[in-house]
């Protein structure tokens, strides 16, 4: 079974982006990191989702980006979509003994 991991990179005010991602629904989750491997030392936020079909992933990523851009024009002025990416997961092992901070 294929798995496609989708990320939308968003800059702006963290709490506003979190609320916008929550409004997307459909399994989209919010995360935020300090120091992006591509964009460098800055805090960026992400909407992330997983899909089993590449076609569905493409369609729903485009839909989510469009909705985020619509929200930007309707009260969520402090968010900017920087990137949308779909990756095919070829290997993913999670270890139960890893500690969570």
Backbone torsions as a table, in degrees:
resi	resn	phi	psi	omega
1	UNK	NA	131.6	178.2
2	UNK	-80.5	152.3	175.4
3	UNK	-135.7	129.1	179.1
4	UNK	-117.7	120.0	-179.9
5	UNK	-97.7	127.1	-174.2
6	UNK	-116.4	133.5	178.8
7	UNK	-128.2	135.1	170.4
8	UNK	-116.5	118.0	-179.5
9	UNK	-88.0	129.7	-174.7
10	UNK	-133.3	133.6	173.5
11	UNK	-110.4	156.1	179.9
12	UNK	140.7	-156.0	-177.4
13	UNK	-81.9	122.1	-171.7
14	UNK	-52.0	-51.5	-175.8
15	UNK	-65.2	-36.4	177.9
16	UNK	-67.0	-40.9	178.4
17	UNK	-66.2	-42.0	179.1
18	UNK	-57.8	-46.3	179.7
19	UNK	-64.1	-40.4	179.3
20	UNK	-62.9	-42.6	179.4
21	UNK	-64.8	-40.4	177.1
22	UNK	-61.1	-35.1	178.6
23	UNK	-69.1	-23.3	178.1
24	UNK	-62.8	-34.3	-178.7
25	UNK	61.0	-152.0	175.0
26	UNK	50.8	32.7	175.2
27	UNK	88.6	-0.4	178.3
28	UNK	-71.3	135.2	178.5
29	UNK	-121.5	154.2	-177.9
30	UNK	-99.5	141.3	169.2
31	UNK	-149.5	165.2	-176.8
32	UNK	-148.4	136.5	177.5
33	UNK	-132.4	155.4	175.6
34	UNK	-108.1	105.0	-179.0
35	UNK	104.7	86.1	179.9
36	UNK	-85.1	138.4	-178.4
37	UNK	-63.8	-23.8	179.9
38	UNK	-98.0	-44.8	-173.0
39	UNK	-95.2	-5.3	172.7
40	UNK	90.0	-159.8	-172.7
41	UNK	-79.1	83.9	173.2
42	UNK	-156.7	159.8	178.0
43	UNK	-86.0	125.3	177.0
44	UNK	-128.7	153.5	-179.6
45	UNK	-115.2	159.4	-175.0
46	UNK	-139.2	144.4	164.3
47	UNK	-104.8	128.6	-176.1
48	UNK	-129.2	143.4	177.5
49	UNK	-152.8	163.6	177.2
50	UNK	-126.1	141.0	179.1
51	UNK	-137.9	153.7	-179.9
52	UNK	-94.3	-6.6	-178.9
53	UNK	-127.2	132.4	178.3
54	UNK	-62.2	-42.0	-179.6
55	UNK	-63.3	-42.9	177.6
56	UNK	-64.3	-42.5	179.3
57	UNK	-58.2	-48.3	-179.6
58	UNK	-59.7	-46.4	-178.2
59	UNK	-62.3	-45.3	-176.4
60	UNK	-76.7	-27.2	173.9
61	UNK	-68.0	-45.4	177.8
62	UNK	-60.3	-43.0	178.6
63	UNK	-61.8	-43.5	-180.0
64	UNK	-65.5	-42.0	177.7
65	UNK	-62.2	-43.8	178.2
66	UNK	-61.0	-41.6	179.2
67	UNK	-66.7	-40.7	176.9
68	UNK	-62.2	-41.6	177.5
69	UNK	-65.4	-36.0	175.9
70	UNK	-64.8	-44.6	178.8
71	UNK	-60.8	-36.8	178.1
72	UNK	-58.1	-36.3	-179.5
73	UNK	-83.0	-7.7	-174.4
74	UNK	-130.9	56.5	171.9
75	UNK	104.1	-13.8	178.6
76	UNK	-107.9	59.6	-170.5
77	UNK	-69.1	-19.2	-176.0
78	UNK	-100.9	52.5	171.2
79	UNK	-145.9	138.3	178.7
80	UNK	-134.2	122.7	176.0
81	UNK	-74.8	125.3	-178.6
82	UNK	-101.9	-32.8	-172.5
83	UNK	-161.6	146.7	170.2
84	UNK	-128.7	130.8	-173.4
85	UNK	-138.9	140.2	173.8
86	UNK	-121.7	126.3	179.1
87	UNK	-119.0	136.3	172.8
88	UNK	-84.9	123.6	-179.0
89	UNK	-81.2	118.2	179.7
90	UNK	-105.0	-17.6	179.4
91	UNK	-156.0	128.7	179.9
92	UNK	-155.0	104.0	177.9
93	UNK	-115.6	130.8	177.9
94	UNK	-111.5	131.5	-176.8
95	UNK	-102.5	125.9	-178.2
96	UNK	-65.5	-24.1	-176.4
97	UNK	-84.4	-0.9	178.7
98	UNK	-71.4	136.3	-179.6
99	UNK	-87.1	146.3	176.4
100	UNK	-106.9	132.6	177.7
101	UNK	-90.8	NA	NA
